[in-house]
Amino acid sequence: MQTYRIRDEFIKLGQALKASGLAESGVDAKYAVQDGLVKVNGIVETQRGKKLVAGDVVEYDGQTLKIESGEL
């Protein structure tokens, strides 16, 4: 499982996929989400603007990404 630390309260799903490297580009992230290939907390998510907060888990292409707070 990969982790991604956010600096703000949230990050949008499309941004998280791109920033973490799960998607190669913003366009790839957009189509992956639109096509129903991404799950957030075990549920298929089709809104790439979905706000992710610390504790959320994203699944895509056989990989898992956990969102963590940037605060220590």
N, C-alpha and C positions, 0 to 999 in steps of 0.2 A: 504494500500500500504506500502510495506517495502522499506527501503532505504539502500543502501550500499555505503560507502565512499571509494573511491580509493585514494591511495597515489601517484600513478604515473599518467602519461597522459592517460593511458587506462588499461583495464583488459580484458582478453579473456573471451568469453562467457562461455565456459566450467568451467573455474576457478571461474567465478562469481556465477554460479549456485551452485557449491560445497561450496564456501566460505560463501555464504549467507544462506545455509541450504535448498535451494529449491530442490536440489538433494542430496541424502545421500552420494554419492561417485562420484569420477571422472568417473567411468564406467557408473553409472546411468545417469550422465550428458551427456556423449558421446552418449549413445543410445537415449536419449530424443531428442537431437539435430538432430542426423542422421535420426530419425523416423519422423521428421517434427512436433514435439510437442511443439516447442518453438518459440515464436514470439519476434522479436525485433522491437520496434516502429511500431507495428501492422502488420508486415510482417513476414511470416514464414522464419526462418533462419536455414539452414542445415550445416553451417560451424561452428564447435565448436571453431575454432580459430578466429572467428569474433571479432574484437577489439571494445570494448564498451568504450565510453567516457561519461563524465558528461552530464546528460540530457537524456541519452538513457533509454528506458523503456523496460523491459523484462517481458514477460508473459509466465507462465508455470504452468500446473496443477491447474488452477483456482487461482493462486497467481500472484501478480504483484510486480516487483522489479524495483526501480528507482535508477540509478547510479548517485552519487553525487561526486563532487570534495572533496578531503580531506582538501583542503586549506580553511581557514576561511576568 
